[in-house]
Amino acid sequence: MTVLWLTLHLTLKMSLKEHGLELNIPPFWKDKPGFDWYDVIKTQTIAQHIIHVEREIGKVKRLRIFHSVIPVAIFGSVNQNGL
């Protein structure tokens, strides 16, 4: 199971890197009674970003933005509408 998880993680990380993105995974306790101060800040920062990402995913689902084919001619205006 660990080898499968590692393979999936590396594959996803490489795929995202091709698009200039980075995978942020919150730190987990590592045989310690709690997080270091750096891990606390990192976890809080990731949580704040997750909220915004989930909100935008909800908009895409609710508005069915990708439910049909989007003509290439309107790509520039899609970004200007805040979607």
Buried (B, 14 or more C-beta within 10 A) or exposed (E): EEEEEEEEEEEEEEEEEEEEEEEEEEEEEEEEEEBEEEBEEBBEEEEEEEEEEEEEEEEEEEEEEEEEEEEEEEEEEEEEEEE
